[in-house]
Amino acid sequence: MATVAAHIVEMIREQGCQFAFGVPGKPIVPLILEMEKQGIDFVLARHECGAGYMATGYAMQNDSLSIAIGTSGPGGTNLITAAAQAKAYHAPVLFITGHPPLTDVGKPVGQDSSMFGTDLTEMFRPVTLFSAKVEDASLLKNYVQHALEKALTGAKGPVHLSIPLNVLIDKTESFTLPSKWSNDIPVSGNLEQASQILYAAQRPVLLLGKGVHIAKAYRQVLEFVEKWNIPVMTTPGGKGTFPTKHRLSLGAYGLGGTAAASAYMEEGVDVMVVIGSKLSDMSIAGLQPDHYPKTIIHFDPFADFVGKSIPVETLFVQGDAKVNLHQLNLNYFSKREAPDLQTYWQKEMLERENEQIKHANYQKISTAAVMKCLRGLLPEETIVFGDDGSHTFHAIKHFDIVNPGTFFFDDVFGAMGHGLNFAIGAKIAKPETPIVSFTGDGCMMMHGTEISTAVNQQAHMIFFVFNNGMLDMVDKGMLYNLGRSVGTRYTTEMNAAKFAESLGATGYRCMTMEEVIAATKTALKHPQTAVIEIIVEKEEVPPTLKRG
């Protein structure tokens, strides 16, 4: 017989997970020691929340289960935000938290995780698909099997196990679990009806959300678009699911959206096909009732938000987008001629020319201009993780996508600093893949210490830090909607380059576009963990004001 800790680590290895992310503490020491014994690399994060974010990025890039570990009490509570962010991405992360020995339950114990202290099992329930405390070593197989079934099949997503110290070191019989989990995905019964609506459509449009990323349905989407000749828009979270320069692309819609997409919607749409979006306020910002489509065909695994944002006739196509689109592509297609979208893009080009005129009066660099410049500097296969803030909305509008699956941004939960750490976890999973982070000074203030983790793990990647000395998205939202902003600007601004150097990274501070270009070329040429800080214009208005 082996200890519970040994069985858990063996299970981690069998699931194809080579790394675990966390911060040590007494109740989880046996688990960390067992990882060292069995060859699992423990990535020491600087904060448990950062560990959870990195584990999520690892799961997304490695296409596997991943592990985040925190000690009892505050170690566990620090992981909760990361669990909520993982849930927004349906990422299969197993969160393991420590717990004092069960023999001490009811006594005054430091960092207590029981019902007498900080009840982590209860606290994790709203942000995971399953949360339980393993109170007996003999029950380990049942709990682990149920947790992995929830994490890796159906909806997928994060799960949580709280394991007391005495249980971790207790011994139990060996057991086996599947290394591959059966995931029987049914085809929607509404595809025939969807095809009939599409056949009759005169002016359709396709809106792609983050669910396309989650389903990895890029090829199926492209085939569908070209078979039906439907113009394509992407939500903020759907950025990166479709090539920007495709003849049927209108670019982004909602926050960070293009004038091309807005103009097309304003001229009227009869059928909107929504794939993998909740249609949140960020996704349909600026859409007025008189521009609503007559009908929506909504592809999504869940009915929770279908028909709630846009109150029009809606056909729900339930299930995995990749599976349903594949079936639709096999059996149906249209002879509709491809529309010419050039007139809409001309409006976008005119808007960008007007922006450039404003840029000429700026004292510092334009974030929008930097995003356009970076597209020409970064290899097409570079994977970008955008953090939450104005900087990424500039990217949503101006950073073109060449290869689908190379840009990720969350427009649902939206925790600041998560993108920075997703990128680190992704780079640890795929060290040969070029990966960068677009982040802001606000996000760096929250979770920038994890750059030290990237350095220690030899994660050679670039963090682009857009620094304007404020929480820009909130600042501009207050300023333009209320006439003033309060509590959004830093009295003492950070020097991200010096901060990076203090953590062992190479730091560049750029005041001009020429310096941005030089720093990026140097960082790409030499294997290093690099922070390129870009001092950008404070008063540049981000493309986020449609939300109100």
RODO-2510 file (C-alpha; in nm, 4 decimals, decimal comma):
residues 548
     n   res          X          Y          Z
     1     m     0,0000     0,0000     0,0000
     2     a     0,1078     0,3584    -0,0613
     3     t     0,0138     0,6908     0,0957
     4     v    -0,2713     0,9055    -0,0303
     5     a    -0,0129     1,1647    -0,1380
     6     a     0,1675     0,8998    -0,3466
     7     h    -0,1555     0,7886    -0,5150
     8     i    -0,2497     1,1483    -0,6004
     9     v     0,0886     1,2208    -0,7591
    10     e     0,0739     0,8963    -0,9566
    11     m    -0,2697     1,0016    -1,0844
    12     i    -0,1306     1,3426    -1,1863
    13     r     0,1408     1,1743    -1,3937
    14     e    -0,1067     0,9403    -1,5598
    15     q    -0,3181     1,2375    -1,6683
    16     g    -0,0255     1,3804    -1,8655
    17     c     0,0508     1,6616    -1,6240
    18     q     0,4231     1,7195    -1,5694
    19     f     0,3982     2,0329    -1,3571
    20     a     0,2074     2,1442    -1,0484
    21     f     0,1780     2,5068    -0,9414
    22     g     0,1541     2,6359    -0,5876
    23     v     0,2979     2,7731    -0,2654
    24     p     0,4041     2,5294     0,0139
    25     g     0,2591     2,5062     0,3631
    26     k     0,2720     2,2472     0,6412
    27     p    -0,0513     2,0556     0,5549
    28     i     0,0572     1,9972     0,1916
    29     v     0,4262     1,9197     0,2469
    30     p     0,3758     1,5410     0,2038
    31     l     0,2249     1,6051    -0,1400
    32     i     0,5143     1,8264    -0,2507
    33     l     0,7739     1,5771    -0,1260
    34     e     0,5975     1,3012    -0,3144
    35     m     0,6035     1,5098    -0,6316
    36     e     0,9788     1,5421    -0,6033
    37     k     1,0055     1,1664    -0,5509
    38     q     0,7946     1,0812    -0,8566
    39     g     0,9413     1,3427    -1,0917
    40     i     0,6604     1,5984    -1,1028
    41     d     0,8031     1,9509    -1,1226
    42     f     0,6622     2,1758    -0,8521
    43     v     0,6495     2,5345    -0,9763
    44     l     0,6871     2,7679    -0,6793
    45     a     0,4579     3,0626    -0,7451
    46     r     0,4840     3,3955    -0,5646
    47     h     0,1138     3,3966    -0,4740
    48     e    -0,1436     3,1170    -0,4740
    49     c    -0,3739     3,3096    -0,7070
    50     g    -0,0900     3,3366    -0,9587
    51     a    -0,0357     2,9611    -0,9213
    52     g    -0,4001     2,8994    -1,0092
    53     y    -0,3788     3,1259    -1,3124
    54     m    -0,0605     2,9557    -1,4320
    55     a    -0,2206     2,6137    -1,3869
    56     t    -0,5102     2,7320    -1,6041
    57     g    -0,2773     2,8529    -1,8790
    58     y    -0,0944     2,5209    -1,8573
    59     a    -0,4208     2,3245    -1,8923
    60     m    -0,5256     2,5306    -2,1949
    61     q    -0,1952     2,4923    -2,3754
    62     n    -0,1159     2,1342    -2,2713
    63     d    -0,4750     2,0214    -2,3360
    64     s    -0,4716     1,8220    -2,0130
    65     l    -0,5587     1,8293    -1,6471
    66     s    -0,3446     2,0674    -1,4432
    67     i    -0,2818     2,1084    -1,0704
    68     a    -0,2822     2,4100    -0,8390
    69     i    -0,1921     2,3650    -0,4727
    70     g    -0,2371     2,5866    -0,1695
    71     t    -0,2074     2,5350     0,2011
    72     s    -0,4996     2,5522     0,4421
    73     g    -0,6767     2,8746     0,5330
    74     p    -0,5416     3,1751     0,3384
    75     g    -0,3533     2,9557     0,0914
    76     g    -0,6870     2,8133    -0,0150
    77     t    -0,8770     3,1411    -0,0155
    78     n    -0,6065     3,2930    -0,2359
    79     l    -0,6838     3,0251    -0,4953
    80     i    -1,0561     3,1002    -0,5162
    81     t    -1,0309     3,3861    -0,7677
    82     a    -0,8143     3,1674    -0,9900
    83     a    -1,0730     2,8901    -0,9700
    84     a    -1,3446     3,1315    -1,0814
    85     q    -1,1266     3,2413    -1,3742
    86     a    -1,0612     2,8785    -1,4694
    87     k    -1,4352     2,8121    -1,4602
    88     a    -1,4917     3,0962    -1,7071
    89     y    -1,2602     2,9120    -1,9487
    90     h    -1,3926     2,5611    -1,8705
    91     a    -1,0313     2,4740    -1,7884
    92     p    -0,9750     2,1362    -1,6164
    93     v    -0,7736     2,2429    -1,3128
    94     l    -0,7623     2,0335    -0,9963
    95     f    -0,7268     2,2683    -0,6991
    96     i    -0,5882     2,0863    -0,3947
    97     t    -0,5897     2,2629    -0,0598
    98     g    -0,4428     2,1567     0,2703
    99     h    -0,6314     2,0990     0,5919
   100     p    -0,5131     2,0476     0,9510
   101     p    -0,5403     1,6894     1,0829
   102     l    -0,8983     1,5790     1,1426
   103     t    -0,8049     1,4970     1,5022
   104     d    -0,7699     1,8725     1,5589
   105     v    -1,1116     1,9670     1,4225
   106     g    -1,2992     2,1839     1,6685
   107     k    -0,9818     2,2999     1,8408
   108     p    -0,8310     2,6480     1,7883
   109     v    -0,5960     2,5711     1,4989
   110     g    -0,3964     2,8169     1,2889
   111     q    -0,5117     2,8445     0,9265
   112     d    -0,8073     2,6192     0,9979
   113     s    -0,9946     2,4973     0,6886
   114     s    -1,2729     2,3153     0,8689
   115     m    -1,6272     2,4307     0,9374
   116     f    -1,4931     2,5873     1,2590
   117     g    -1,2579     2,8143     1,0642
   118     t    -1,2370     2,8901     0,6934
   119     d    -1,4546     2,6246     0,5348
   120     l    -1,2706     2,5886     0,2031
   121     t    -1,4908     2,3056     0,0794
   122     e    -1,7941     2,5330     0,0943
   123     m    -1,6105     2,8382    -0,0362
   124     f    -1,4909     2,6592    -0,3512
   125     r    -1,8334     2,5224    -0,4453
   126     p    -1,9658     2,8268    -0,6360
   127     v    -1,6469     2,8567    -0,8460
   128     t    -1,5871     2,4900    -0,9302
   129     l    -1,7803     2,1972    -1,0732
   130     f    -1,7085     1,9848    -0,7649
   131     s    -1,5672     2,0566    -0,4189
   132     a    -1,5214     1,8001    -0,1433
   133     k    -1,3142     1,7109     0,1612
   134     v    -1,1487     1,3692     0,1646
   135     e    -1,1993     1,2569     0,5226
   136     d    -1,0886     0,8955     0,4873
   137     a    -0,8045     0,7415     0,2840
   138     s    -1,0282     0,4528     0,1758
   139     l    -1,2559     0,6999    -0,0043
   140     l    -0,9778     0,8562    -0,2129
   141     k    -1,0566     0,6675    -0,5339
   142     n    -1,4239     0,7677    -0,5230
   143     y    -1,3487     1,1350    -0,4679
   144     v    -1,0690     1,1558    -0,7240
   145     q    -1,2657     0,9663    -0,9868
   146     h    -1,5667     1,1940    -0,9444
   147     a    -1,3476     1,5050    -0,9518
   148     l    -1,1759     1,3989    -1,2750
   149     e    -1,5030     1,3051    -1,4395
   150     k    -1,6322     1,6547    -1,3686
   151     a    -1,3071     1,8219    -1,4760
   152     l    -1,2488     1,6301    -1,7988
   153     t    -1,5912     1,5371    -1,9387
   154     g    -1,9103     1,7216    -2,0253
   155     a    -1,8893     2,0904    -1,9360
   156     k    -1,5300     2,0537    -1,8132
   157     g    -1,3785     2,2924    -1,5662
   158     p    -1,2072     2,3301    -1,2287
   159     v    -1,2624     2,1002    -0,9321
   160     h    -1,1423     2,1133    -0,5715
   161     l    -1,0324     1,8635    -0,3086
   162     s    -0,9495     1,9562     0,0506
   163     i    -0,7271     1,6875     0,2024
   164     p    -0,6382     1,6837     0,5736
   165     l    -0,2752     1,6246     0,6662
   166     n    -0,3420     1,2964     0,8457
   167     v    -0,5285     1,1648     0,5397
   168     l    -0,2447     1,2643     0,3043
   169     i     0,0032     1,0491     0,4957
   170     d    -0,2365     0,7591     0,5555
   171     k    -0,2006     0,4491     0,3380
   172     t    -0,4613     0,2926     0,1133
   173     e    -0,4960     0,0259    -0,1548
   174     s    -0,3773     0,1012    -0,5071
   175     f    -0,6378     0,1841    -0,7692
   176     t    -0,6482     0,2688    -1,1379
   177     l    -0,8367     0,5405    -1,3224
   178     p    -0,8765     0,5984    -1,6961
   179     s    -0,5911     0,7901    -1,8609
   180     k    -0,8405     0,8951    -2,1288
   181     w    -1,1905     0,9916    -2,0261
   182     s    -1,4849     0,8973    -2,2444
   183     n    -1,6681     1,2054    -2,3635
   184     d    -1,9723     1,1044    -2,5665
   185     i    -2,0895     1,4264    -2,7326
   186     p    -2,4360     1,4160    -2,8915
   187     v    -2,5344     1,6063    -3,2040
   188     s    -2,8109     1,8656    -3,1716
   189     g    -3,1502     1,7756    -3,3132
   190     n    -3,1975     2,1338    -3,4366
   191     l    -2,9426     2,1317    -3,7201
   192     e    -3,2043     2,0695    -3,9894
   193     q    -3,4092     2,3651    -3,8665
   194     a    -3,0948     2,5775    -3,8441
   195     s    -3,0091     2,4979    -4,2047
   196     q    -3,3584     2,5988    -4,3196
   197     i    -3,3281     2,9341    -4,1446
   198     l    -2,9877     2,9852    -4,3057
   199     y    -3,1182     2,8936    -4,6532
   200     a    -3,3831     3,1632    -4,6213
   201     a    -3,1495     3,4281    -4,4782
   202     q    -3,0959     3,7357    -4,6912
   203     r    -2,8446     3,9221    -4,4787
   204     p    -2,6890     3,6944    -4,2137
   205     v    -2,3920     3,7495    -3,9869
   206     l    -2,1815     3,5185    -3,7701
   207     l    -2,0680     3,6186    -3,4199
   208     l    -1,7879     3,4067    -3,2726
   209     g    -1,7229     3,3910    -2,8987
   210     k    -1,4732     3,2354    -2,6609
   211     g    -1,6522     2,9011    -2,6911
   212     v    -1,4868     2,8517    -3,0299
   213     h    -1,1503     2,8564    -2,8496
   214     i    -1,2758     2,6172    -2,5834
   215     a    -1,4085     2,3719    -2,8447
   216     k    -1,1040     2,4276    -3,0706
   217     a    -1,3507     2,4516    -3,3580
   218     y    -1,1352     2,6779    -3,5780
   219     r    -1,1313     2,4535    -3,8858
   220     q    -1,5034     2,3767    -3,8618
   221     v    -1,5865     2,7477    -3,8309
   222     l    -1,3785     2,8359    -4,1371
   223     e    -1,5453     2,5611    -4,3419
   224     f    -1,8911     2,6741    -4,2288
   225     v    -1,8183     3,0370    -4,3151
   226     e    -1,6929     2,9530    -4,6623
   227     k    -1,9754     2,7094    -4,7384
   228     w    -2,2414     2,9636    -4,6445
   229     n    -2,0559     3,2854    -4,7354
   230     i    -2,1505     3,4555    -4,4090
   231     p    -1,9704     3,7694    -4,2823
   232     v    -1,7892     3,7094    -3,9526
   233     m    -1,7535     3,9192    -3,6377
   234     t    -1,5775     3,8206    -3,3151
   235     t    -1,6630     3,9133    -2,9564
   236     p    -1,3805     4,0371    -2,7301
   237     g    -1,3431     3,6821    -2,5949
   238     g    -1,3738     3,5445    -2,9481
   239     k    -1,0734     3,7440    -3,0669
   240     g    -0,8286     3,5000    -3,2218
   241     t    -1,0879     3,2521    -3,3478
   242     f    -1,0895     3,3811    -3,7083
   243     p    -0,8321     3,5466    -3,9386
   244     t    -0,8817     3,9233    -3,9457
   245     k    -0,7873     3,9594    -4,3129
   246     h    -1,0201     3,6873    -4,4421
   247     r    -1,2471     3,8148    -4,7212
   248     l    -1,5526     3,7508    -4,4995
   249     s    -1,4155     3,9108    -4,1821
   250     l    -1,5662     4,2260    -4,0339
   251     g    -1,3256     4,2205    -3,7408
   252     a    -1,4321     4,2578    -3,3796
   253     y    -1,7730     4,3582    -3,2462
   254     g    -1,8758     4,4982    -2,9083
   255     l    -1,6016     4,6515    -2,6958
   256     g    -1,2937     4,7011    -2,9113
   257     g    -1,5121     4,6544    -3,2179
   258     t    -1,4471     4,7873    -3,5650
   259     a    -1,6452     5,0491    -3,7530
   260     a    -1,6817     4,7832    -4,0249
   261     a    -1,8739     4,5473    -3,7953
   262     s    -2,0882     4,8275    -3,6518
   263     a    -2,1772     4,9590    -3,9978
   264     y    -2,2805     4,6143    -4,1179
   265     m    -2,5086     4,5652    -3,8155
   266     e    -2,6593     4,9111    -3,8510
   267     e    -2,7708     4,8346    -4,2070
   268     g    -2,9774     4,5453    -4,0743
   269     v    -2,9346     4,1722    -4,0204
   270     d    -3,2049     3,9097    -4,0513
   271     v    -3,0181     3,6101    -3,9056
   272     m    -2,7358     3,6181    -3,6523
   273     v    -2,5511     3,2918    -3,5913
   274     v    -2,3884     3,2994    -3,2475
   275     i    -2,1242     3,0397    -3,1679
   276     g    -1,9881     3,0062    -2,8147
   277     s    -2,0883     3,3398    -2,6620
   278     k    -2,3099     3,4310    -2,3679
   279     l    -2,3786     3,7624    -2,5466
   280     s    -2,2570     3,9598    -2,2465
   281     d    -2,2657     4,3378    -2,2226
   282     m    -1,9073     4,3459    -2,3530
   283     s    -1,9911     4,1272    -2,6524
   284     i    -2,2883     4,3270    -2,7798
   285     a    -2,1955     4,6733    -2,6516
   286     g    -2,3359     4,9321    -2,8906
   287     l    -2,6091     4,7089    -3,0315
   288     q    -2,9338     4,9079    -3,0285
   289     p    -3,2796     4,7448    -3,0305
   290     d    -3,3594     4,8791    -3,3780
   291     h    -3,0545     4,6891    -3,5088
   292     y    -3,1437     4,3564    -3,3507
   293     p    -3,1487     4,0586    -3,5894
   294     k    -3,4882     3,9068    -3,6617
   295     t    -3,3669     3,5579    -3,5681
   296     i    -3,0715     3,4120    -3,3779
   297     i    -2,9262     3,0640    -3,4164
   298     h    -2,7332     3,0107    -3,0943
   299     f    -2,4676     2,7346    -3,0739
   300     d    -2,3716     2,6719    -2,7108
   301     p    -2,3305     2,3795    -2,4697
   302     f    -2,5588     2,5442    -2,2145
   303     a    -2,9006     2,7074    -2,2295
   304     d    -2,8399     2,9342    -1,9269
   305     f    -2,8135     3,2617    -2,1202
   306     v    -2,9729     3,1747    -2,4533
   307     g    -3,2416     3,4257    -2,5505
   308     k    -3,1765     3,6575    -2,2568
   309     s    -2,9561     3,9345    -2,3981
   310     i    -3,1303     3,9906    -2,7321
   311     p    -3,5060     3,9244    -2,7017
   312     v    -3,5772     3,7888    -3,0509
   313     e    -3,6758     3,4479    -3,1862
   314     t    -3,3863     3,2165    -3,1016
   315     l    -3,3092     2,8616    -3,2131
   316     f    -3,0853     2,6841    -2,9614
   317     v    -2,8322     2,4412    -3,1098
   318     q    -2,7062     2,2668    -2,7994
   319     g    -2,3755     2,0879    -2,7658
   320     d    -2,0119     2,1095    -2,8647
   321     a    -1,9544     2,3632    -3,1427
   322     k    -1,6961     2,1485    -3,3194
   323     v    -1,9275     1,8457    -3,3309
   324     n    -2,2371     2,0353    -3,4437
   325     l    -2,0549     2,2411    -3,7051
   326     h    -1,8879     1,9306    -3,8431
   327     q    -2,2285     1,7669    -3,8852
   328     l    -2,3743     2,0809    -4,0414
   329     n    -2,0806     2,1102    -4,2816
   330     l    -2,1240     1,7476    -4,3908
   331     n    -2,4895     1,7765    -4,4798
   332     y    -2,5693     2,1363    -4,5679
   333     f    -2,4294     2,4246    -4,7700
   334     s    -2,5520     2,7324    -4,9518
   335     k    -2,5114     2,8762    -5,3019
   336     r    -2,5274     3,2301    -5,1635
   337     e    -2,2720     3,4580    -5,3243
   338     a    -2,0046     3,6044    -5,1019
   339     p    -2,0795     3,9653    -5,0075
   340     d    -1,8288     4,2398    -5,0805
   341     l    -1,7324     4,3890    -4,7452
   342     q    -1,4923     4,6537    -4,8745
   343     t    -1,7344     4,9414    -4,8220
   344     y    -1,7554     4,8524    -4,4536
   345     w    -1,3795     4,8323    -4,4165
   346     q    -1,3494     5,1721    -4,5835
   347     k    -1,5425     5,3150    -4,2878
   348     e    -1,2997     5,1427    -4,0540
   349     m    -1,0024     5,2844    -4,2437
   350     l    -1,1531     5,6334    -4,2240
   351     e    -1,1957     5,5951    -3,8484
   352     r    -0,8337     5,4854    -3,8149
   353     e    -0,7133     5,7831    -4,0193
   354     n    -0,8988     6,0136    -3,7824
   355     e    -0,7354     5,8336    -3,4895
   356     q    -0,3911     5,8905    -3,6425
   357     i    -0,4609     6,2630    -3,6657
   358     k    -0,5289     6,2621    -3,2914
   359     h    -0,2113     6,0603    -3,2321
   360     a    -0,0062     6,3388    -3,3873
   361     n    -0,0967     6,5610    -3,0909
   362     y    -0,0072     6,3040    -2,8258
   363     q     0,2903     6,3633    -2,6012
   364     k     0,3521     5,9890    -2,5647
   365     i     0,3073     5,6716    -2,7706
   366     s    -0,0383     5,5609    -2,8833
   367     t    -0,1357     5,2140    -2,7583
   368     a    -0,3371     5,1580    -3,0758
   369     a    -0,0320     5,2382    -3,2892
   370     v     0,1846     5,0026    -3,0829
   371     m    -0,0600     4,7165    -3,1387
   372     k    -0,0453     4,7648    -3,5154
   373     c     0,3333     4,7814    -3,4976
   374     l     0,3660     4,4662    -3,2863
   375     r     0,1682     4,2640    -3,5394
   376     g     0,4463     4,3279    -3,7912
   377     l     0,7175     4,2382    -3,5394
   378     l     0,5862     3,9200    -3,3786
   379     p     0,5924     3,5891    -3,5682
   380     e     0,2503     3,4896    -3,7030
   381     e     0,2433     3,1796    -3,4819
   382     t     0,2964     3,3813    -3,1619
   383     i     0,0282     3,3111    -2,9010
   384     v    -0,0907     3,6243    -2,7215
   385     f    -0,2605     3,6306    -2,3825
   386     g    -0,4352     3,9615    -2,3256
   387     d    -0,4854     4,0823    -1,9709
   388     d    -0,7959     4,2717    -1,8676
   389     g    -0,7744     4,6416    -1,9413
   390     s    -0,7785     4,9060    -2,2124
   391     h    -0,4536     4,7813    -2,3635
   392     t    -0,6126     4,4518    -2,4722
   393     f    -0,9183     4,6256    -2,6152
   394     h    -0,6809     4,8268    -2,8333
   395     a    -0,5378     4,4900    -2,9410
   396     i    -0,8852     4,3511    -3,0095
   397     k    -0,9384     4,6364    -3,2543
   398     h    -0,5905     4,6777    -3,4032
   399     f    -0,3878     4,3544    -3,3639
   400     d    -0,4652     4,1371    -3,6662
   401     i    -0,5071     3,7608    -3,6323
   402     v    -0,3289     3,5488    -3,8924
   403     n    -0,3599     3,2013    -3,7411
   404     p    -0,6717     3,1077    -3,5401
   405     g    -0,5996     2,9980    -3,1847
   406     t    -0,3243     3,2540    -3,1260
   407     f    -0,5019     3,5172    -2,9141
   408     f    -0,6822     3,4640    -2,5819
   409     f    -0,8799     3,7106    -2,3722
   410     d    -1,1533     3,6642    -2,1144
   411     d    -1,4593     3,8894    -2,1371
   412     v    -1,6669     3,7012    -1,8767
   413     f    -1,4939     3,6892    -1,5364
   414     g    -1,2110     3,9240    -1,6313
   415     a    -0,9696     3,9154    -1,3380
   416     m    -0,6822     4,1608    -1,3696
   417     g    -0,3461     3,9863    -1,3918
   418     h    -0,4810     3,6519    -1,5090
   419     g    -0,3528     3,6914    -1,8658
   420     l     0,0013     3,7600    -1,7494
   421     n    -0,0036     3,4322    -1,5570
   422     f    -0,1940     3,2290    -1,8178
   423     a     0,0968     3,3147    -2,0473
   424     i     0,3554     3,1814    -1,7998
   425     g     0,1676     2,8544    -1,7539
   426     a     0,1252     2,8180    -2,1295
   427     k     0,4965     2,8800    -2,1862
   428     i     0,5899     2,6175    -1,9264
   429     a     0,3622     2,3727    -2,1088
   430     k     0,5043     2,4525    -2,4541
   431     p     0,8522     2,6053    -2,4146
   432     e     0,9217     2,6006    -2,7907
   433     t     0,6080     2,7981    -2,8788
   434     p     0,6467     3,1787    -2,8964
   435     i     0,4172     3,3217    -2,6282
   436     v     0,3736     3,6815    -2,5161
   437     s     0,1595     3,8715    -2,2679
   438     f    -0,0136     4,2039    -2,3293
   439     t    -0,0601     4,3510    -1,9832
   440     g    -0,0943     4,6869    -1,8136
   441     d     0,0625     4,8644    -1,5195
   442     g    -0,2503     4,7929    -1,3118
   443     c    -0,2266     4,4194    -1,3798
   444     m     0,1473     4,4279    -1,3077
   445     m     0,0791     4,5928    -0,9730
   446     m    -0,1478     4,2990    -0,8841
   447     h     0,0422     3,9949    -1,0115
   448     g     0,3701     4,1113    -1,1663
   449     t     0,5764     3,9280    -0,9054
   450     e     0,5094     3,6079    -1,0995
   451     i     0,7643     3,7306    -1,3534
   452     s     1,0100     3,5991    -1,0940
   453     t     0,8462     3,2577    -1,1385
   454     a     0,8904     3,2831    -1,5156
   455     v     1,2601     3,3668    -1,4675
   456     n     1,3128     3,0749    -1,2294
   457     q     1,1396     2,8371    -1,4712
   458     q     1,3471     2,9704    -1,7629
   459     a     1,0261     3,0651    -1,9405
   460     h     1,1790     3,2730    -2,2159
   461     m     0,8951     3,5008    -2,3196
   462     i     0,8015     3,8667    -2,3541
   463     f     0,5692     4,0675    -2,1305
   464     f     0,4580     4,3897    -2,2993
   465     v     0,3542     4,6296    -2,0220
   466     f     0,1444     4,9274    -2,1354
   467     n     0,2033     5,1885    -1,8670
   468     n    -0,0053     5,5054    -1,8439
   469     g    -0,0063     5,5380    -1,4661
   470     m    -0,3692     5,4488    -1,4099
   471     l    -0,6490     5,1947    -1,4263
   472     d    -0,7322     5,3251    -1,7704
   473     m    -1,0517     5,1427    -1,8606
   474     v    -1,2235     5,2459    -1,5375
   475     d    -1,0736     5,5945    -1,5532
   476     k    -1,2067     5,6662    -1,9030
   477     g    -1,5400     5,5029    -1,8296
   478     m    -1,5941     5,7314    -1,5297
   479     l    -1,4590     6,0370    -1,7074
   480     y    -1,6771     6,0065    -2,0165
   481     n    -1,9924     5,8867    -1,8428
   482     l    -1,9782     6,0849    -1,5179
   483     g    -1,7617     6,3789    -1,6165
   484     r    -1,4855     6,2960    -1,3697
   485     s    -1,2830     6,0021    -1,2437
   486     v    -1,1960     5,9225    -0,8847
   487     g    -0,9479     5,6718    -0,7409
   488     t    -0,8156     5,5518    -1,0760
   489     r    -0,4740     5,7204    -1,1147
   490     y    -0,1539     5,6301    -0,9314
   491     t     0,0187     5,9094    -0,7409
   492     t     0,3491     5,7251    -0,7782
   493     e     0,3728     5,5442    -1,1102
   494     m     0,5640     5,2201    -1,1437
   495     n     0,8839     5,1628    -1,3368
   496     a     0,8069     4,8180    -1,4763
   497     a     1,1511     4,7786    -1,6366
   498     k     1,3333     4,8285    -1,3053
   499     f     1,0766     4,6098    -1,1309
   500     a     1,1442     4,3355    -1,3875
   501     e     1,5177     4,3642    -1,3384
   502     s     1,4743     4,3285    -0,9621
   503     l     1,3028     3,9952    -1,0324
   504     g     1,5777     3,8699    -1,2631
   505     a     1,4189     3,9524    -1,5985
   506     t     1,5591     4,1779    -1,8674
   507     g     1,3825     4,5130    -1,8616
   508     y     1,3349     4,7639    -2,1420
   509     r     1,1681     5,1039    -2,0955
   510     c     1,0398     5,2502    -2,4205
   511     m     0,9394     5,6119    -2,4732
   512     t     0,9311     5,6055    -2,8555
   513     m     0,8095     5,3643    -3,1217
   514     e     1,1685     5,3199    -3,2374
   515     e     1,2601     5,1968    -2,8910
   516     v     0,9637     4,9555    -2,8913
   517     i     1,0790     4,8109    -3,2240
   518     a     1,4406     4,7776    -3,1117
   519     a     1,3514     4,6192    -2,7769
   520     t     1,1120     4,3699    -2,9369
   521     k     1,3634     4,2636    -3,2007
   522     t     1,6326     4,2170    -2,9351
   523     a     1,4041     4,0214    -2,7021
   524     l     1,2931     3,7933    -2,9865
   525     k     1,6520     3,7278    -3,0881
   526     h     1,7860     3,6285    -2,7467
   527     p     1,6361     3,3603    -2,5174
   528     q     1,5308     3,5533    -2,2095
   529     t     1,2427     3,6489    -1,9877
   530     a     1,1887     4,0062    -2,1014
   531     v     0,9645     4,2878    -1,9872
   532     i     0,9128     4,5610    -2,2457
   533     e     0,7549     4,8567    -2,0717
   534     i     0,5879     5,1043    -2,3066
   535     i     0,5041     5,4498    -2,1698
   536     v     0,1781     5,5267    -2,3479
   537     e    -0,0460     5,8307    -2,3799
   538     k    -0,2631     5,8925    -2,0754
   539     e    -0,5487     6,0616    -2,2569
   540     e    -0,5884     5,8191    -2,5474
   541     v    -0,9510     5,7055    -2,5491
   542     p    -0,9800     5,3255    -2,5550
   543     p    -1,2452     5,1530    -2,7706
   544     t    -1,4471     5,0631    -2,4614
   545     l    -1,6969     5,3449    -2,4209
   546     k    -1,9878     5,1692    -2,5948
   547     r    -2,0547     4,9798    -2,2732
   548     g    -2,1619     5,2953    -2,0892
***
